[in-house]
């Protein structure tokens, strides 16, 4: 292999290594982002359940008041 070919191959390998490192960093950020939105989703589901129970409770109390009238 000629010196120029070896240098070209080395340059290509260095670019490939840089690309792999960049993709690893992007993947890490995406995984962190996914974890964050999963946690947010769980929190919103929990808040939604709490609100639903409160509304159901209010409806029950209103029905009870209506029957007492």
C-alpha positions as CSV (number, residue, x, y, z in Angstrom):
1,X,0.0,0.0,0.0
2,X,1.4,3.4,-0.9
3,X,1.9,6.1,1.6
4,X,-0.8,8.3,0.0
5,X,-3.3,5.3,0.2
6,X,-2.4,4.7,3.8
7,X,-2.9,8.4,4.7
8,X,-6.3,8.5,2.9
9,X,-7.4,5.3,4.7
10,X,-6.2,6.8,8.0
11,X,-8.2,10.0,7.4
12,X,-11.3,8.0,6.5
13,X,-11.0,6.0,9.7
14,X,-10.6,9.1,11.8
15,X,-13.7,10.6,10.2
16,X,-15.5,7.3,10.9
17,X,-14.4,7.3,14.5
18,X,-15.6,10.9,14.9
19,X,-18.9,10.1,13.4
20,X,-19.3,7.1,15.7
21,X,-18.5,9.3,18.7
22,X,-21.0,11.9,17.5
23,X,-23.7,9.3,17.1
24,X,-23.0,7.9,20.5
25,X,-23.4,11.4,22.0
26,X,-26.6,11.9,20.1
27,X,-27.9,8.5,21.2
28,X,-27.1,9.3,24.8
29,X,-29.0,12.6,24.5
30,X,-32.0,10.9,22.9
31,X,-32.1,8.3,25.6
32,X,-32.0,11.0,28.3
33,X,-34.7,12.9,26.5
34,X,-36.8,9.8,26.2
35,X,-36.5,9.1,29.9
36,X,-37.5,12.7,30.7
37,X,-40.7,12.6,28.6
38,X,-41.5,9.2,30.0
39,X,-41.3,10.6,33.5
40,X,-43.3,13.7,32.5
41,X,-45.9,11.4,30.9
42,X,-46.2,9.3,34.1
43,X,-46.6,12.5,36.1
44,X,-49.3,13.8,33.8
45,X,-51.1,10.5,33.9
46,X,-51.0,10.6,37.7
47,X,-52.3,14.2,37.8
48,X,-55.1,13.2,35.3
49,X,-56.1,10.3,37.6
50,X,-56.2,12.6,40.6
51,X,-58.3,15.2,38.7
52,X,-60.7,12.4,37.5
53,X,-61.2,11.2,41.1
54,X,-61.9,14.7,42.3
55,X,-64.5,15.3,39.5
56,X,-66.1,11.9,40.2
57,X,-66.3,12.8,43.9
58,X,-67.8,16.2,43.2
59,X,-70.4,14.6,40.9
60,X,-71.3,12.2,43.7
61,X,-71.7,15.0,46.2
62,X,-73.8,17.0,43.8
63,X,-76.0,14.0,43.2
64,X,-76.4,13.5,46.9
65,X,-77.3,17.1,47.4
66,X,-79.8,16.9,44.6
67,X,-81.4,13.9,46.2
68,X,-81.6,15.6,49.6
69,X,-83.4,18.6,48.1
